[in-house]
Amino acid sequence: MANSNDMTAQQAQRIHPGSGRRKAPAFNKGRQINHAAHDEIRTLLGDRPRRRDLLIEHLHLIQDKYGHLSAGHLCALAAEMTLSMTEVYEVASFYAHFDIVLEDESPPAPVTIRVCDSLSCAMAGSAKLMEDLAAKAPGDVRVVRAPCMGRCDSAPVAEVGHNHVGHALVDGLLSTAEARDLHPAKTEYVGYDDYVKDGGYTLLNKCLAGNMDAEDIVKTMQDAGLRGLGGAGFPSGLKWKIVRDQPKPRLFAVNGDEGEPGTFKDRYYLERNPHQFLEGTLVAAWTCEIETVYIYIRDEYPGIIHILEAEIARLQAEGLTGDIGMEVRRGAGAYICGEESAMIESIEGKRGLPRNRPPFPSERGLFQRPTLTHNIETIYWVRDILNKGPDWFSDQGKGDSKGFRSYSVSGRVKNPGVKLAPAGVTVRELINDYCDGMADGHEFKAYLPGGASGGILPESKGDVPLDFGGELGELGCFVGSHAVVVLSDQDSVKDAALNLMRFFEDESCGQCTPCRNGTAKAATLIAKDKWDVDLLNDLKTVMMDASICGLGQAAPNPMLSVMKFFPEEV
């Protein structure tokens, strides 16, 4: 005879979900929707679409309105967008500029001061600035570190709310915070009317009127030798040709997330002449028969976002966008989104995790559609190349190099800033001919030819042409985004490499083990007084060979440069 326990077990097995024989739990699992929070989210979103790809935009709305993302608001947003709480939380927690506040936590202070601790600002004393700020800041002001803000020419830089302050001092920052001067400063730029008076949009109008041939435009771009100026250097005309050969609909993702430490050229051009960029964007879109353009701008450039939104609205009112849709998307503090596939994921409202390739974005990019990708400066030159001819651009370079380059120069020079120079110029020429020499009391010691990931070279290599490949590549370095940081005899190259590796550790998306664990391990090892060179070489091999994207693959470059060119420091 079966015992009573066996009978109970058998009976329990026969009670299936949905049979009506089980009582439902009194409460659903997980967080419950707070009706007041839900009403606030509905009011905040208004008639905005609840599309999945707008998740990050909606998170920004909440952050801007309330100063943080409460658990109640995240739960309400998930319900409003018919997304799981997990999807919303994992996106919100991925980006540095969202402050998540759980039920048992207190919101952050009303005012946040972010102090840049990337290399150029570190050389200008940002560590001491942050220490003094933290000691003097009142209770309603929060002081936190931040990676590069794209203003390396005015180091040290801090951001009070959304107001960036260059050459920052403690008292000035605290006064700005006390006055609640939290909005980006207005900049004087060439507006639509002045741009048109000077011949602007003549080229675009020719395209829209059918007076330009798309194939001829592509050939001109190829003949000019314009390359991708965001770092990769892929031939632009060839990219247009590849995209044109793909099936429709086609999309265009413009990468304005220049988070590479030392880089600020895109900001420079957009703050001064946004319409030259916009005309180039629309001409490229017309040529490649693009359906919609997405312009992705880093959150550290709030003023530029306002400028682009206003000027695009003007273009639409003037009928200059034709059938091409244009959207500005706001980043949220993630260096990895400078990588094109991570940017695409972010535009889709997801975490900025790089994709495995192939397929490449030109084949399957945004929303799985063929996608043209370019950075800001690349597009900036399109109008002038097509108006003045390919030779006008290609003849500007030195030696085998073609075209102009916008070098972002910072560090120990007398006059830092964006320097327009021929491709293939040397750092010694940049220092002496474009920056008025080294800063007083400093002697040229070393330099970064291509930002954080481009390696570090000694003064003895100061006559190497700064362009893609060539002698620079043979030295194990690259020009990348053309961010040049100059170090002097008062700087430690070893400390510079540590600063850069800590940046990579912080900015790793965490998707792949070689990068996630490799950057952390490398930062720990090079913080030691004596470097374990053999172990570091083993580590770099794994990172370079097995990382998914360029962040992990290039992260070892600074420490490798130190071991190769500055052995006395390790």
PEWO-V691752 format. One record per helix or strand. SS is the DSSP state (A for helix, B for strand). FROM is the first residue (numbers start at 1). TO is the last residue. If there is no record, write none. Layout:
SS & FROM & TO
SS & FROM & TO
This chain:
A & 4 & 13
A & 35 & 45
A & 52 & 66
B & 69 & 70
A & 71 & 80
A & 85 & 94
B & 100 & 101
B & 111 & 116
A & 119 & 123
A & 126 & 136
B & 141 & 146
A & 152 & 154
B & 158 & 160
B & 163 & 165
A & 170 & 178
A & 192 & 197
A & 202 & 208
A & 214 & 224
B & 227 & 227
B & 235 & 235
A & 236 & 244
B & 250 & 256
A & 265 & 272
A & 274 & 287
B & 290 & 297
A & 302 & 317
B & 325 & 330
A & 335 & 338
A & 340 & 347
A & 366 & 368
B & 371 & 375
A & 376 & 380
A & 382 & 388
A & 390 & 394
B & 404 & 411
B & 413 & 413
B & 417 & 422
A & 427 & 434
B & 438 & 438
B & 444 & 448
B & 457 & 458
A & 459 & 461
A & 470 & 474
B & 483 & 488
A & 493 & 507
A & 513 & 526
A & 533 & 546
A & 550 & 555
A & 557 & 565
A & 567 & 569
